[in-house]
Amino acid sequence: MFEKKVQIQNKAGIHCRPSSLIMTAVEKYPGNEFQLISARGKSSLASILDLLALGLQCGDTAVLQVSGPQEQEAGEKIAELLEFEFDFR
């Protein structure tokens, strides 16, 4: 199992646009199971609404867990997106 503590870096938190990019990446790893656990709850990353419901803000931390055939690659990619500071200008 891949497990990593991530800190949200995006100034606006994880809103619709970053969530969409994260979910697109999750869909590239079928057969893997994802869990994102924060102080506000946990998400299986099964849908964009599931991720948005966590209300992750800049500076929040969460633990990403991934299990499955591509857990290392998938975990590193999703962790990178969760910690990325997006610029949507």
PyMOL Python script that loads the backbone (N, CA, C, O; Angstrom):
from pymol import cmd

cmd.read_pdbstr("""\
ATOM      1  N   MET A   1       0.841  -1.188   0.000  1.00  0.00           N
ATOM      2  CA  MET A   1       0.000   0.000   0.000  1.00  0.00           C
ATOM      3  C   MET A   1       0.883   1.247   0.000  1.00  0.00           C
ATOM      4  O   MET A   1       1.854   1.345   0.750  1.00  0.00           O
ATOM      5  N   PHE A   2       0.522   2.180  -0.849  1.00  0.00           N
ATOM      6  CA  PHE A   2       1.187   3.487  -0.886  1.00  0.00           C
ATOM      7  C   PHE A   2       0.481   4.387   0.117  1.00  0.00           C
ATOM      8  O   PHE A   2      -0.749   4.409   0.174  1.00  0.00           O
ATOM      9  N   GLU A   3       1.247   5.127   0.907  1.00  0.00           N
ATOM     10  CA  GLU A   3       0.667   6.086   1.847  1.00  0.00           C
ATOM     11  C   GLU A   3       1.585   7.294   1.930  1.00  0.00           C
ATOM     12  O   GLU A   3       2.800   7.162   2.075  1.00  0.00           O
ATOM     13  N   LYS A   4       0.983   8.474   1.834  1.00  0.00           N
ATOM     14  CA  LYS A   4       1.772   9.705   1.916  1.00  0.00           C
ATOM     15  C   LYS A   4       0.927  10.814   2.529  1.00  0.00           C
ATOM     16  O   LYS A   4      -0.251  10.974   2.210  1.00  0.00           O
ATOM     17  N   LYS A   5       1.561  11.573   3.416  1.00  0.00           N
ATOM     18  CA  LYS A   5       0.923  12.760   3.974  1.00  0.00           C
ATOM     19  C   LYS A   5       1.171  13.913   3.005  1.00  0.00           C
ATOM     20  O   LYS A   5       2.311  14.173   2.620  1.00  0.00           O
ATOM     21  N   VAL A   6       0.105  14.599   2.616  1.00  0.00           N
ATOM     22  CA  VAL A   6       0.217  15.713   1.672  1.00  0.00           C
ATOM     23  C   VAL A   6      -0.295  16.988   2.327  1.00  0.00           C
ATOM     24  O   VAL A   6      -1.147  16.952   3.215  1.00  0.00           O
ATOM     25  N   GLN A   7       0.241  18.110   1.873  1.00  0.00           N
ATOM     26  CA  GLN A   7      -0.239  19.408   2.336  1.00  0.00           C
ATOM     27  C   GLN A   7      -0.729  20.175   1.117  1.00  0.00           C
ATOM     28  O   GLN A   7      -0.021  20.289   0.116  1.00  0.00           O
ATOM     29  N   ILE A   8      -1.939  20.697   1.208  1.00  0.00           N
ATOM     30  CA  ILE A   8      -2.545  21.435   0.104  1.00  0.00           C
ATOM     31  C   ILE A   8      -1.813  22.761  -0.057  1.00  0.00           C
ATOM     32  O   ILE A   8      -1.719  23.544   0.888  1.00  0.00           O
ATOM     33  N   GLN A   9      -1.294  23.010  -1.258  1.00  0.00           N
ATOM     34  CA  GLN A   9      -0.526  24.219  -1.542  1.00  0.00           C
ATOM     35  C   GLN A   9      -1.312  25.251  -2.349  1.00  0.00           C
ATOM     36  O   GLN A   9      -0.982  26.437  -2.329  1.00  0.00           O
ATOM     37  N   ASN A  10      -2.347  24.807  -3.055  1.00  0.00           N
ATOM     38  CA  ASN A  10      -3.101  25.724  -3.899  1.00  0.00           C
ATOM     39  C   ASN A  10      -3.772  26.793  -3.036  1.00  0.00           C
ATOM     40  O   ASN A  10      -4.483  26.471  -2.084  1.00  0.00           O
ATOM     41  N   LYS A  11      -3.545  28.051  -3.368  1.00  0.00           N
ATOM     42  CA  LYS A  11      -4.055  29.158  -2.539  1.00  0.00           C
ATOM     43  C   LYS A  11      -5.569  29.137  -2.367  1.00  0.00           C
ATOM     44  O   LYS A  11      -6.080  29.545  -1.324  1.00  0.00           O
ATOM     45  N   ALA A  12      -6.289  28.664  -3.381  1.00  0.00           N
ATOM     46  CA  ALA A  12      -7.753  28.604  -3.308  1.00  0.00           C
ATOM     47  C   ALA A  12      -8.246  27.244  -2.818  1.00  0.00           C
ATOM     48  O   ALA A  12      -9.449  26.985  -2.824  1.00  0.00           O
ATOM     49  N   GLY A  13      -7.340  26.386  -2.399  1.00  0.00           N
ATOM     50  CA  GLY A  13      -7.729  25.064  -1.925  1.00  0.00           C
ATOM     51  C   GLY A  13      -8.065  24.135  -3.087  1.00  0.00           C
ATOM     52  O   GLY A  13      -7.752  24.421  -4.243  1.00  0.00           O
ATOM     53  N   ILE A  14      -8.701  23.032  -2.759  1.00  0.00           N
ATOM     54  CA  ILE A  14      -9.098  22.070  -3.785  1.00  0.00           C
ATOM     55  C   ILE A  14     -10.550  22.363  -4.156  1.00  0.00           C
ATOM     56  O   ILE A  14     -11.486  21.852  -3.542  1.00  0.00           O
ATOM     57  N   HIS A  15     -10.707  23.203  -5.181  1.00  0.00           N
ATOM     58  CA  HIS A  15     -12.039  23.578  -5.674  1.00  0.00           C
ATOM     59  C   HIS A  15     -12.313  22.808  -6.960  1.00  0.00           C
ATOM     60  O   HIS A  15     -11.643  21.810  -7.227  1.00  0.00           O
ATOM     61  N   CYS A  16     -13.276  23.244  -7.758  1.00  0.00           N
ATOM     62  CA  CYS A  16     -13.718  22.488  -8.937  1.00  0.00           C
ATOM     63  C   CYS A  16     -12.616  22.196  -9.948  1.00  0.00           C
ATOM     64  O   CYS A  16     -12.492  21.059 -10.402  1.00  0.00           O
ATOM     65  N   ARG A  17     -11.827  23.178 -10.305  1.00  0.00           N
ATOM     66  CA  ARG A  17     -10.813  22.953 -11.343  1.00  0.00           C
ATOM     67  C   ARG A  17      -9.740  21.950 -10.916  1.00  0.00           C
ATOM     68  O   ARG A  17      -9.491  20.987 -11.641  1.00  0.00           O
ATOM     69  N   PRO A  18      -9.101  22.146  -9.764  1.00  0.00           N
ATOM     70  CA  PRO A  18      -8.115  21.133  -9.364  1.00  0.00           C
ATOM     71  C   PRO A  18      -8.756  19.759  -9.145  1.00  0.00           C
ATOM     72  O   PRO A  18      -8.155  18.731  -9.455  1.00  0.00           O
ATOM     73  N   SER A  19      -9.974  19.750  -8.611  1.00  0.00           N
ATOM     74  CA  SER A  19     -10.664  18.476  -8.392  1.00  0.00           C
ATOM     75  C   SER A  19     -10.863  17.735  -9.703  1.00  0.00           C
ATOM     76  O   SER A  19     -10.703  16.516  -9.768  1.00  0.00           O
ATOM     77  N   SER A  20     -11.209  18.469 -10.735  1.00  0.00           N
ATOM     78  CA  SER A  20     -11.406  17.863 -12.051  1.00  0.00           C
ATOM     79  C   SER A  20     -10.111  17.230 -12.559  1.00  0.00           C
ATOM     80  O   SER A  20     -10.129  16.118 -13.086  1.00  0.00           O
ATOM     81  N   LEU A  21      -8.998  17.929 -12.404  1.00  0.00           N
ATOM     82  CA  LEU A  21      -7.705  17.390 -12.837  1.00  0.00           C
ATOM     83  C   LEU A  21      -7.304  16.166 -12.015  1.00  0.00           C
ATOM     84  O   LEU A  21      -6.764  15.198 -12.550  1.00  0.00           O
ATOM     85  N   ILE A  22      -7.569  16.219 -10.730  1.00  0.00           N
ATOM     86  CA  ILE A  22      -7.245  15.090  -9.852  1.00  0.00           C
ATOM     87  C   ILE A  22      -8.085  13.871 -10.231  1.00  0.00           C
ATOM     88  O   ILE A  22      -7.563  12.759 -10.313  1.00  0.00           O
ATOM     89  N   MET A  23      -9.380  14.076 -10.462  1.00  0.00           N
ATOM     90  CA  MET A  23     -10.256  12.961 -10.815  1.00  0.00           C
ATOM     91  C   MET A  23      -9.897  12.374 -12.176  1.00  0.00           C
ATOM     92  O   MET A  23      -9.998  11.163 -12.369  1.00  0.00           O
ATOM     93  N   THR A  24      -9.481  13.210 -13.116  1.00  0.00           N
ATOM     94  CA  THR A  24      -9.031  12.710 -14.418  1.00  0.00           C
ATOM     95  C   THR A  24      -7.823  11.795 -14.237  1.00  0.00           C
ATOM     96  O   THR A  24      -7.717  10.759 -14.893  1.00  0.00           O
ATOM     97  N   ALA A  25      -6.920  12.180 -13.351  1.00  0.00           N
ATOM     98  CA  ALA A  25      -5.742  11.351 -13.070  1.00  0.00           C
ATOM     99  C   ALA A  25      -6.140  10.047 -12.377  1.00  0.00           C
ATOM    100  O   ALA A  25      -5.602   8.988 -12.703  1.00  0.00           O
ATOM    101  N   VAL A  26      -7.070  10.110 -11.428  1.00  0.00           N
ATOM    102  CA  VAL A  26      -7.535   8.906 -10.722  1.00  0.00           C
ATOM    103  C   VAL A  26      -8.102   7.897 -11.727  1.00  0.00           C
ATOM    104  O   VAL A  26      -7.852   6.696 -11.619  1.00  0.00           O
ATOM    105  N   GLU A  27      -8.860   8.391 -12.694  1.00  0.00           N
ATOM    106  CA  GLU A  27      -9.492   7.514 -13.688  1.00  0.00           C
ATOM    107  C   GLU A  27      -8.473   6.801 -14.575  1.00  0.00           C
ATOM    108  O   GLU A  27      -8.812   5.805 -15.213  1.00  0.00           O
ATOM    109  N   LYS A  28      -7.247   7.284 -14.629  1.00  0.00           N
ATOM    110  CA  LYS A  28      -6.195   6.644 -15.430  1.00  0.00           C
ATOM    111  C   LYS A  28      -5.618   5.406 -14.739  1.00  0.00           C
ATOM    112  O   LYS A  28      -4.798   4.696 -15.321  1.00  0.00           O
ATOM    113  N   TYR A  29      -6.041   5.149 -13.516  1.00  0.00           N
ATOM    114  CA  TYR A  29      -5.523   4.017 -12.751  1.00  0.00           C
ATOM    115  C   TYR A  29      -6.659   3.100 -12.300  1.00  0.00           C
ATOM    116  O   TYR A  29      -6.895   2.955 -11.101  1.00  0.00           O
ATOM    117  N   PRO A  30      -7.371   2.477 -13.254  1.00  0.00           N
ATOM    118  CA  PRO A  30      -8.456   1.569 -12.864  1.00  0.00           C
ATOM    119  C   PRO A  30      -7.885   0.368 -12.108  1.00  0.00           C
ATOM    120  O   PRO A  30      -6.760  -0.061 -12.359  1.00  0.00           O
ATOM    121  N   GLY A  31      -8.665  -0.153 -11.198  1.00  0.00           N
ATOM    122  CA  GLY A  31      -8.211  -1.296 -10.416  1.00  0.00           C
ATOM    123  C   GLY A  31      -7.469  -0.919  -9.154  1.00  0.00           C
ATOM    124  O   GLY A  31      -7.110  -1.788  -8.360  1.00  0.00           O
ATOM    125  N   ASN A  32      -7.234   0.370  -8.960  1.00  0.00           N
ATOM    126  CA  ASN A  32      -6.598   0.854  -7.737  1.00  0.00           C
ATOM    127  C   ASN A  32      -7.665   1.471  -6.840  1.00  0.00           C
ATOM    128  O   ASN A  32      -8.639   2.046  -7.326  1.00  0.00           O
ATOM    129  N   GLU A  33      -7.479   1.352  -5.551  1.00  0.00           N
ATOM    130  CA  GLU A  33      -8.401   1.958  -4.589  1.00  0.00           C
ATOM    131  C   GLU A  33      -7.704   3.122  -3.910  1.00  0.00           C
ATOM    132  O   GLU A  33      -6.549   3.021  -3.498  1.00  0.00           O
ATOM    133  N   PHE A  34      -8.423   4.226  -3.800  1.00  0.00           N
ATOM    134  CA  PHE A  34      -7.881   5.462  -3.246  1.00  0.00           C
ATOM    135  C   PHE A  34      -8.643   5.839  -1.984  1.00  0.00           C
ATOM    136  O   PHE A  34      -9.853   5.630  -1.895  1.00  0.00           O
ATOM    137  N   GLN A  35      -7.936   6.392  -1.016  1.00  0.00           N
ATOM    138  CA  GLN A  35      -8.533   6.985   0.182  1.00  0.00           C
ATOM    139  C   GLN A  35      -7.774   8.269   0.473  1.00  0.00           C
ATOM    140  O   GLN A  35      -6.543   8.282   0.488  1.00  0.00           O
ATOM    141  N   LEU A  36      -8.503   9.333   0.701  1.00  0.00           N
ATOM    142  CA  LEU A  36      -7.903  10.590   1.132  1.00  0.00           C
ATOM    143  C   LEU A  36      -8.528  10.925   2.473  1.00  0.00           C
ATOM    144  O   LEU A  36      -9.736  11.141   2.568  1.00  0.00           O
ATOM    145  N   ILE A  37      -7.706  10.968   3.503  1.00  0.00           N
ATOM    146  CA  ILE A  37      -8.196  11.141   4.872  1.00  0.00           C
ATOM    147  C   ILE A  37      -7.684  12.468   5.412  1.00  0.00           C
ATOM    148  O   ILE A  37      -6.479  12.716   5.451  1.00  0.00           O
ATOM    149  N   SER A  38      -8.622  13.320   5.829  1.00  0.00           N
ATOM    150  CA  SER A  38      -8.258  14.619   6.402  1.00  0.00           C
ATOM    151  C   SER A  38      -8.999  14.799   7.717  1.00  0.00           C
ATOM    152  O   SER A  38      -9.796  13.949   8.114  1.00  0.00           O
ATOM    153  N   ALA A  39      -8.732  15.905   8.385  1.00  0.00           N
ATOM    154  CA  ALA A  39      -9.423  16.210   9.639  1.00  0.00           C
ATOM    155  C   ALA A  39     -10.920  16.410   9.406  1.00  0.00           C
ATOM    156  O   ALA A  39     -11.713  16.313  10.343  1.00  0.00           O
ATOM    157  N   ARG A  40     -11.306  16.688   8.166  1.00  0.00           N
ATOM    158  CA  ARG A  40     -12.712  16.938   7.834  1.00  0.00           C
ATOM    159  C   ARG A  40     -13.458  15.699   7.374  1.00  0.00           C
ATOM    160  O   ARG A  40     -14.658  15.761   7.109  1.00  0.00           O
ATOM    161  N   GLY A  41     -12.763  14.580   7.277  1.00  0.00           N
ATOM    162  CA  GLY A  41     -13.406  13.345   6.842  1.00  0.00           C
ATOM    163  C   GLY A  41     -12.531  12.581   5.876  1.00  0.00           C
ATOM    164  O   GLY A  41     -11.334  12.839   5.756  1.00  0.00           O
ATOM    165  N   LYS A  42     -13.155  11.626   5.181  1.00  0.00           N
ATOM    166  CA  LYS A  42     -12.386  10.869   4.206  1.00  0.00           C
ATOM    167  C   LYS A  42     -13.171  10.710   2.919  1.00  0.00           C
ATOM    168  O   LYS A  42     -14.401  10.758   2.900  1.00  0.00           O
ATOM    169  N   SER A  43     -12.422  10.520   1.849  1.00  0.00           N
ATOM    170  CA  SER A  43     -12.993  10.398   0.518  1.00  0.00           C
ATOM    171  C   SER A  43     -12.354   9.205  -0.173  1.00  0.00           C
ATOM    172  O   SER A  43     -11.152   8.972  -0.047  1.00  0.00           O
ATOM    173  N   SER A  44     -13.166   8.455  -0.901  1.00  0.00           N
ATOM    174  CA  SER A  44     -12.636   7.341  -1.688  1.00  0.00           C
ATOM    175  C   SER A  44     -12.196   7.813  -3.067  1.00  0.00           C
ATOM    176  O   SER A  44     -11.731   7.014  -3.880  1.00  0.00           O
ATOM    177  N   LEU A  45     -12.340   9.103  -3.328  1.00  0.00           N
ATOM    178  CA  LEU A  45     -12.030   9.685  -4.634  1.00  0.00           C
ATOM    179  C   LEU A  45     -12.816   8.986  -5.740  1.00  0.00           C
ATOM    180  O   LEU A  45     -12.337   8.847  -6.866  1.00  0.00           O
ATOM    181  N   ALA A  46     -14.036   8.547  -5.401  1.00  0.00           N
ATOM    182  CA  ALA A  46     -14.897   7.884  -6.375  1.00  0.00           C
ATOM    183  C   ALA A  46     -15.583   8.891  -7.291  1.00  0.00           C
ATOM    184  O   ALA A  46     -15.998   8.545  -8.397  1.00  0.00           O
ATOM    185  N   SER A  47     -15.704  10.135  -6.834  1.00  0.00           N
ATOM    186  CA  SER A  47     -16.334  11.167  -7.655  1.00  0.00           C
ATOM    187  C   SER A  47     -15.784  12.532  -7.261  1.00  0.00           C
ATOM    188  O   SER A  47     -15.211  12.707  -6.186  1.00  0.00           O
ATOM    189  N   ILE A  48     -15.971  13.483  -8.150  1.00  0.00           N
ATOM    190  CA  ILE A  48     -15.507  14.842  -7.883  1.00  0.00           C
ATOM    191  C   ILE A  48     -16.232  15.421  -6.667  1.00  0.00           C
ATOM    192  O   ILE A  48     -15.634  16.161  -5.885  1.00  0.00           O
ATOM    193  N   LEU A  49     -17.507  15.091  -6.503  1.00  0.00           N
ATOM    194  CA  LEU A  49     -18.264  15.600  -5.353  1.00  0.00           C
ATOM    195  C   LEU A  49     -17.725  15.041  -4.042  1.00  0.00           C
ATOM    196  O   LEU A  49     -17.706  15.729  -3.021  1.00  0.00           O
ATOM    197  N   ASP A  50     -17.292  13.796  -4.083  1.00  0.00           N
ATOM    198  CA  ASP A  50     -16.701  13.156  -2.908  1.00  0.00           C
ATOM    199  C   ASP A  50     -15.451  13.915  -2.458  1.00  0.00           C
ATOM    200  O   ASP A  50     -15.232  14.119  -1.264  1.00  0.00           O
ATOM    201  N   LEU A  51     -14.638  14.328  -3.429  1.00  0.00           N
ATOM    202  CA  LEU A  51     -13.422  15.092  -3.129  1.00  0.00           C
ATOM    203  C   LEU A  51     -13.765  16.509  -2.665  1.00  0.00           C
ATOM    204  O   LEU A  51     -13.202  16.990  -1.682  1.00  0.00           O
ATOM    205  N   LEU A  52     -14.674  17.174  -3.359  1.00  0.00           N
ATOM    206  CA  LEU A  52     -15.062  18.543  -2.993  1.00  0.00           C
ATOM    207  C   LEU A  52     -15.678  18.608  -1.598  1.00  0.00           C
ATOM    208  O   LEU A  52     -15.532  19.608  -0.894  1.00  0.00           O
ATOM    209  N   ALA A  53     -16.368  17.537  -1.204  1.00  0.00           N
ATOM    210  CA  ALA A  53     -17.032  17.511   0.103  1.00  0.00           C
ATOM    211  C   ALA A  53     -16.043  17.642   1.261  1.00  0.00           C
ATOM    212  O   ALA A  53     -16.429  18.040   2.360  1.00  0.00           O
ATOM    213  N   LEU A  54     -14.775  17.313   1.025  1.00  0.00           N
ATOM    214  CA  LEU A  54     -13.770  17.465   2.085  1.00  0.00           C
ATOM    215  C   LEU A  54     -13.465  18.929   2.376  1.00  0.00           C
ATOM    216  O   LEU A  54     -12.998  19.254   3.467  1.00  0.00           O
ATOM    217  N   GLY A  55     -13.722  19.819   1.415  1.00  0.00           N
ATOM    218  CA  GLY A  55     -13.482  21.248   1.632  1.00  0.00           C
ATOM    219  C   GLY A  55     -12.039  21.571   1.959  1.00  0.00           C
ATOM    220  O   GLY A  55     -11.776  22.399   2.832  1.00  0.00           O
ATOM    221  N   LEU A  56     -11.104  20.938   1.280  1.00  0.00           N
ATOM    222  CA  LEU A  56      -9.680  21.138   1.580  1.00  0.00           C
ATOM    223  C   LEU A  56      -9.219  22.538   1.207  1.00  0.00           C
ATOM    224  O   LEU A  56      -9.425  22.993   0.082  1.00  0.00           O
ATOM    225  N   GLN A  57      -8.598  23.211   2.157  1.00  0.00           N
ATOM    226  CA  GLN A  57      -8.107  24.573   1.985  1.00  0.00           C
ATOM    227  C   GLN A  57      -6.577  24.578   1.978  1.00  0.00           C
ATOM    228  O   GLN A  57      -5.940  23.606   2.384  1.00  0.00           O
ATOM    229  N   CYS A  58      -6.006  25.675   1.518  1.00  0.00           N
ATOM    230  CA  CYS A  58      -4.555  25.836   1.506  1.00  0.00           C
ATOM    231  C   CYS A  58      -4.011  25.645   2.929  1.00  0.00           C
ATOM    232  O   CYS A  58      -4.507  26.244   3.883  1.00  0.00           O
ATOM    233  N   GLY A  59      -3.003  24.815   3.048  1.00  0.00           N
ATOM    234  CA  GLY A  59      -2.400  24.542   4.351  1.00  0.00           C
ATOM    235  C   GLY A  59      -2.938  23.302   5.037  1.00  0.00           C
ATOM    236  O   GLY A  59      -2.300  22.777   5.949  1.00  0.00           O
ATOM    237  N   ASP A  60      -4.111  22.819   4.613  1.00  0.00           N
ATOM    238  CA  ASP A  60      -4.658  21.591   5.192  1.00  0.00           C
ATOM    239  C   ASP A  60      -3.754  20.413   4.850  1.00  0.00           C
ATOM    240  O   ASP A  60      -3.096  20.401   3.810  1.00  0.00           O
ATOM    241  N   THR A  61      -3.732  19.431   5.730  1.00  0.00           N
ATOM    242  CA  THR A  61      -2.994  18.203   5.454  1.00  0.00           C
ATOM    243  C   THR A  61      -3.973  17.043   5.357  1.00  0.00           C
ATOM    244  O   THR A  61      -5.055  17.064   5.943  1.00  0.00           O
ATOM    245  N   ALA A  62      -3.569  16.046   4.612  1.00  0.00           N
ATOM    246  CA  ALA A  62      -4.376  14.840   4.446  1.00  0.00           C
ATOM    247  C   ALA A  62      -3.430  13.679   4.187  1.00  0.00           C
ATOM    248  O   ALA A  62      -2.276  13.874   3.803  1.00  0.00           O
ATOM    249  N   VAL A  63      -3.923  12.489   4.398  1.00  0.00           N
ATOM    250  CA  VAL A  63      -3.152  11.285   4.114  1.00  0.00           C
ATOM    251  C   VAL A  63      -3.780  10.601   2.906  1.00  0.00           C
ATOM    252  O   VAL A  63      -4.968  10.278   2.906  1.00  0.00           O
ATOM    253  N   LEU A  64      -2.969  10.386   1.883  1.00  0.00           N
ATOM    254  CA  LEU A  64      -3.404   9.687   0.680  1.00  0.00           C
ATOM    255  C   LEU A  64      -2.970   8.232   0.790  1.00  0.00           C
ATOM    256  O   LEU A  64      -1.800   7.938   1.035  1.00  0.00           O
ATOM    257  N   GLN A  65      -3.924   7.329   0.606  1.00  0.00           N
ATOM    258  CA  GLN A  65      -3.629   5.901   0.598  1.00  0.00           C
ATOM    259  C   GLN A  65      -4.088   5.325  -0.737  1.00  0.00           C
ATOM    260  O   GLN A  65      -5.189   5.615  -1.206  1.00  0.00           O
ATOM    261  N   VAL A  66      -3.238   4.514  -1.337  1.00  0.00           N
ATOM    262  CA  VAL A  66      -3.573   3.874  -2.603  1.00  0.00           C
ATOM    263  C   VAL A  66      -3.170   2.410  -2.519  1.00  0.00           C
ATOM    264  O   VAL A  66      -2.067   2.085  -2.081  1.00  0.00           O
ATOM    265  N   SER A  67      -4.066   1.535  -2.940  1.00  0.00           N
ATOM    266  CA  SER A  67      -3.723   0.117  -3.032  1.00  0.00           C
ATOM    267  C   SER A  67      -4.178  -0.405  -4.382  1.00  0.00           C
ATOM    268  O   SER A  67      -5.229  -0.021  -4.892  1.00  0.00           O
ATOM    269  N   GLY A  68      -3.379  -1.277  -4.943  1.00  0.00           N
ATOM    270  CA  GLY A  68      -3.699  -1.852  -6.238  1.00  0.00           C
ATOM    271  C   GLY A  68      -2.453  -2.092  -7.060  1.00  0.00           C
ATOM    272  O   GLY A  68      -1.336  -1.888  -6.585  1.00  0.00           O
ATOM    273  N   PRO A  69      -2.646  -2.529  -8.301  1.00  0.00           N
ATOM    274  CA  PRO A  69      -1.509  -2.923  -9.128  1.00  0.00           C
ATOM    275  C   PRO A  69      -0.547  -1.790  -9.487  1.00  0.00           C
ATOM    276  O   PRO A  69       0.627  -2.047  -9.753  1.00  0.00           O
ATOM    277  N   GLN A  70      -1.012  -0.563  -9.501  1.00  0.00           N
ATOM    278  CA  GLN A  70      -0.157   0.584  -9.841  1.00  0.00           C
ATOM    279  C   GLN A  70      -0.088   1.572  -8.681  1.00  0.00           C
ATOM    280  O   GLN A  70       0.023   2.779  -8.902  1.00  0.00           O
ATOM    281  N   GLU A  71      -0.152   1.077  -7.461  1.00  0.00           N
ATOM    282  CA  GLU A  71      -0.288   1.947  -6.294  1.00  0.00           C
ATOM    283  C   GLU A  71       0.832   2.972  -6.166  1.00  0.00           C
ATOM    284  O   GLU A  71       0.567   4.124  -5.820  1.00  0.00           O
ATOM    285  N   GLN A  72       2.063   2.587  -6.433  1.00  0.00           N
ATOM    286  CA  GLN A  72       3.179   3.531  -6.284  1.00  0.00           C
ATOM    287  C   GLN A  72       3.069   4.667  -7.299  1.00  0.00           C
ATOM    288  O   GLN A  72       3.120   5.841  -6.934  1.00  0.00           O
ATOM    289  N   GLU A  73       2.919   4.313  -8.569  1.00  0.00           N
ATOM    290  CA  GLU A  73       2.815   5.314  -9.633  1.00  0.00           C
ATOM    291  C   GLU A  73       1.581   6.194  -9.444  1.00  0.00           C
ATOM    292  O   GLU A  73       1.657   7.418  -9.554  1.00  0.00           O
ATOM    293  N   ALA A  74       0.445   5.559  -9.159  1.00  0.00           N
ATOM    294  CA  ALA A  74      -0.803   6.304  -8.968  1.00  0.00           C
ATOM    295  C   ALA A  74      -0.702   7.219  -7.754  1.00  0.00           C
ATOM    296  O   ALA A  74      -1.114   8.378  -7.813  1.00  0.00           O
ATOM    297  N   GLY A  75      -0.158   6.707  -6.657  1.00  0.00           N
ATOM    298  CA  GLY A  75      -0.027   7.496  -5.438  1.00  0.00           C
ATOM    299  C   GLY A  75       0.849   8.716  -5.622  1.00  0.00           C
ATOM    300  O   GLY A  75       0.513   9.808  -5.165  1.00  0.00           O
ATOM    301  N   GLU A  76       1.973   8.528  -6.294  1.00  0.00           N
ATOM    302  CA  GLU A  76       2.878   9.658  -6.523  1.00  0.00           C
ATOM    303  C   GLU A  76       2.224  10.724  -7.398  1.00  0.00           C
ATOM    304  O   GLU A  76       2.382  11.917  -7.139  1.00  0.00           O
ATOM    305  N   LYS A  77       1.492  10.308  -8.429  1.00  0.00           N
ATOM    306  CA  LYS A  77       0.844  11.264  -9.332  1.00  0.00           C
ATOM    307  C   LYS A  77      -0.261  12.043  -8.613  1.00  0.00           C
ATOM    308  O   LYS A  77      -0.336  13.266  -8.736  1.00  0.00           O
ATOM    309  N   ILE A  78      -1.107  11.350  -7.871  1.00  0.00           N
ATOM    310  CA  ILE A  78      -2.210  12.019  -7.178  1.00  0.00           C
ATOM    311  C   ILE A  78      -1.664  12.918  -6.070  1.00  0.00           C
ATOM    312  O   ILE A  78      -2.170  14.023  -5.876  1.00  0.00           O
ATOM    313  N   ALA A  79      -0.650  12.470  -5.345  1.00  0.00           N
ATOM    314  CA  ALA A  79      -0.032  13.297  -4.299  1.00  0.00           C
ATOM    315  C   ALA A  79       0.548  14.570  -4.904  1.00  0.00           C
ATOM    316  O   ALA A  79       0.411  15.654  -4.336  1.00  0.00           O
ATOM    317  N   GLU A  80       1.196  14.434  -6.060  1.00  0.00           N
ATOM    318  CA  GLU A  80       1.763  15.603  -6.743  1.00  0.00           C
ATOM    319  C   GLU A  80       0.670  16.620  -7.088  1.00  0.00           C
ATOM    320  O   GLU A  80       0.858  17.823  -6.907  1.00  0.00           O
ATOM    321  N   LEU A  81      -0.458  16.137  -7.579  1.00  0.00           N
ATOM    322  CA  LEU A  81      -1.560  17.043  -7.925  1.00  0.00           C
ATOM    323  C   LEU A  81      -2.170  17.689  -6.682  1.00  0.00           C
ATOM    324  O   LEU A  81      -2.512  18.872  -6.703  1.00  0.00           O
ATOM    325  N   LEU A  82      -2.308  16.924  -5.605  1.00  0.00           N
ATOM    326  CA  LEU A  82      -2.865  17.483  -4.370  1.00  0.00           C
ATOM    327  C   LEU A  82      -1.974  18.586  -3.808  1.00  0.00           C
ATOM    328  O   LEU A  82      -2.474  19.537  -3.207  1.00  0.00           O
ATOM    329  N   GLU A  83      -0.664  18.470  -3.994  1.00  0.00           N
ATOM    330  CA  GLU A  83       0.274  19.451  -3.445  1.00  0.00           C
ATOM    331  C   GLU A  83       0.634  20.561  -4.431  1.00  0.00           C
ATOM    332  O   GLU A  83       1.367  21.486  -4.079  1.00  0.00           O
ATOM    333  N   PHE A  84       0.132  20.480  -5.647  1.00  0.00           N
ATOM    334  CA  PHE A  84       0.490  21.440  -6.689  1.00  0.00           C
ATOM    335  C   PHE A  84      -0.199  22.787  -6.465  1.00  0.00           C
ATOM    336  O   PHE A  84      -1.351  22.839  -6.035  1.00  0.00           O
ATOM    337  N   GLU A  85       0.511  23.865  -6.759  1.00  0.00           N
ATOM    338  CA  GLU A  85      -0.083  25.209  -6.687  1.00  0.00           C
ATOM    339  C   GLU A  85      -0.508  25.603  -8.103  1.00  0.00           C
ATOM    340  O   GLU A  85       0.314  26.023  -8.918  1.00  0.00           O
ATOM    341  N   PHE A  86      -1.792  25.460  -8.375  1.00  0.00           N
ATOM    342  CA  PHE A  86      -2.339  25.719  -9.705  1.00  0.00           C
ATOM    343  C   PHE A  86      -2.414  27.213  -9.989  1.00  0.00           C
ATOM    344  O   PHE A  86      -2.596  28.022  -9.080  1.00  0.00           O
ATOM    345  N   ASP A  87      -2.271  27.565 -11.261  1.00  0.00           N
ATOM    346  CA  ASP A  87      -2.418  28.953 -11.710  1.00  0.00           C
ATOM    347  C   ASP A  87      -3.389  28.936 -12.882  1.00  0.00           C
ATOM    348  O   ASP A  87      -3.001  28.639 -14.012  1.00  0.00           O
ATOM    349  N   PHE A  88      -4.635  29.249 -12.616  1.00  0.00           N
ATOM    350  CA  PHE A  88      -5.687  29.180 -13.628  1.00  0.00           C
ATOM    351  C   PHE A  88      -5.989  30.524 -14.266  1.00  0.00           C
ATOM    352  O   PHE A  88      -7.106  30.741 -14.737  1.00  0.00           O
ATOM    353  N   ARG A  89      -5.030  31.423 -14.294  1.00  0.00           N
ATOM    354  CA  ARG A  89      -5.274  32.731 -14.909  1.00  0.00           C
ATOM    355  C   ARG A  89      -5.318  32.659 -16.398  1.00  0.00           C
ATOM    356  O   ARG A  89      -5.514  33.679 -17.060  1.00  0.00           O
TER     357      ARG A  89
END
""", "prot")
cmd.dss("prot")
cmd.show_as("cartoon", "prot")
cmd.util.cbc("prot")
cmd.orient("prot")
